[in-house]
């Protein structure tokens, strides 16, 4: 049985990044107080090591095009993601896109495969990739951004949601849970460090 | 120095109640999954005793008209709030309203005073009432609902925000932080029980 998780850092008012149009090469998270959003990862990494490691501990990933890069049109063949030559995923990553591109094999085990046939297809391919583990019990992570995660939540495909709630208000941006219907969750764990509270939920179906 | 706090229970997607128009005598919180929102208070009161007590531990309160009752027009002289003859506040409560009404003296020390001259005036009266304490260090609580709290947050009048975040998605409703500008906060404490995480923040100015 493959387990499907999603991690997302969010402002206290529920935004995962600035408004979509403000994303750029210089501002992957758009126009927002990214310093406050990511302080727990950069200034307090030791205290949050378990949660940081878990974000990239899955066996396969799905991510939206905007999480892969700032481009919106045809792929720039020079662009290989925000993460340098050796991305931290170390596993197959399926990138949702409206534009075809050959798979990109990176150092350290990460491959970016571009899927133009929709969310469900990308999901099935990630599940198949994660299920290839010898014990059959792989994990798929929906890596983001908020728009992609919202589509997966609305489609009922997430088992476990891991929010990293940060003490900042953005006032505007890409909103987590936008368009996601009412549902109940179970609080699995809650752990705070200085600049963040890590909230883990199981989605009840 | 009077300390200004606000408590609010919110769904994980940031709603404090159903949409405004759905509030009624039968549904004080409107059309929402109130059972899930309030489970920690009713089914797990012992584990959350400290937070529940603190909600009504202030020396004076400000609340919006919709928190006082379902009416929107002239006051019904028979209506004395949702809380019975002896409301849990035990202190002066200033109710924001567009309609005049004589103060209402309840058992146990609660008085409801109706303020038609605006948020700032209600705030000043609550601060004066709380400041009457012998040690001069009273606490004013902005009791809700979300619309009222948002106005106070936007006006920069809150020192400490205490959220009670519940594992449910409403999908729609009265949204906490609607219209509140970007700002940073400091995470003061974070404590979880089975059905809720209590998050306390200091607002940085």
Interface residues (C-beta under 8 A of the other chain):
Chain A: X12 X13 X14 X33 X36 X163 X165 X167 X168 X169 X170 X171 X176 X177 X180 X181 X182 X183 X184 X185 X186 X187 X189 X190 X192 X194 X195 X196 X197 X199 X201
Chain B: X12 X13 X14 X33 X36 X163 X165 X167 X168 X169 X170 X171 X176 X177 X180 X181 X182 X183 X184 X185 X186 X187 X189 X190 X192 X194 X195 X196 X197 X199 X201
